Amino acid sequence: MNNKKLVSRISNSINAINKDARVSKRYILEVATSKAIYLMAQKFRDKSLFREDNILTSIDCFELEQIDKYKCDIVEFKSCNYVMKSVKKVPELVYSRFGSSLKEVTNIDFSLDFRPTTPFKFRRDKRREGFGIDKFWYIKDNYLYLPESDVQRVSLLLYTPNEYEAVKTSACEDKKCLNPWDFEFKCSSKLMEVVIQETLKEITFKLQIPTDENPNMDENIKSKTTN
């Protein structure tokens, strides 16, 4: 289901409750996205979610640039020969106690896999025999870092609630013809109905949309009638 169809379904449900209620499409999508983020974060402990191809977004050309290792604010990376930092921020991710929803980082021909790390793990791994065989990635302040690497472009496979914004971060994407409403609403099929119902519940509650007994009356007339 794309964003347009999702918003249309929720909007039609609101109109069925009250024909005079007016809710912007962007607000509906914003609420639905927040519901999806919350529910998906709860479910990421179940790794089977990553088997649902429809929830993942692929970015083929995510650019990085080499930074001065001595100016890098990650102390553990200052001793590296190279430190690469993404030009743009990583698309919005969902986090749980098992980590982020960034599933894969590879070079663009998929011949090299990067593994997630932390400053502590990286410092520990550097002392181990054979260090240098594996490659690592780390995210700080929503920027992607590749310590001990000079790779300038990577491919990302991730779950992000906003595929439209994610695709725009690609250096290889023609962004002129992108329409946010044509993109899929990224949510597990197991949770889609829950997201729709919870979105509808929050919007009707926050806007205090009553049941309209006379759909031909505007809000002012209904208020007078109630008084």
Secondary structure as GFF3:
##gff-version 3
##sequence-region A 1 227
A	DSSP	alpha_helix	3	17	.	.	.	ID=ss1
A	DSSP	alpha_helix	25	43	.	.	.	ID=ss2
A	DSSP	three_ten_helix	47	51	.	.	.	ID=ss3
A	DSSP	three_ten_helix	53	55	.	.	.	ID=ss4
A	DSSP	beta_strand	57	66	.	.	.	ID=ss5
A	DSSP	three_ten_helix	75	77	.	.	.	ID=ss6
A	DSSP	beta_strand	83	86	.	.	.	ID=ss7
A	DSSP	beta_strand	95	96	.	.	.	ID=ss8
A	DSSP	beta_strand	99	100	.	.	.	ID=ss9
A	DSSP	beta_strand	102	107	.	.	.	ID=ss10
A	DSSP	beta_strand	113	116	.	.	.	ID=ss11
A	DSSP	alpha_helix	119	126	.	.	.	ID=ss12
A	DSSP	beta_strand	135	140	.	.	.	ID=ss13
A	DSSP	beta_strand	143	147	.	.	.	ID=ss14
A	DSSP	beta_strand	153	158	.	.	.	ID=ss15
A	DSSP	alpha_helix	163	167	.	.	.	ID=ss16
A	DSSP	three_ten_helix	180	182	.	.	.	ID=ss17
A	DSSP	alpha_helix	192	206	.	.	.	ID=ss18
A	DSSP	alpha_helix	219	226	.	.	.	ID=ss19
###
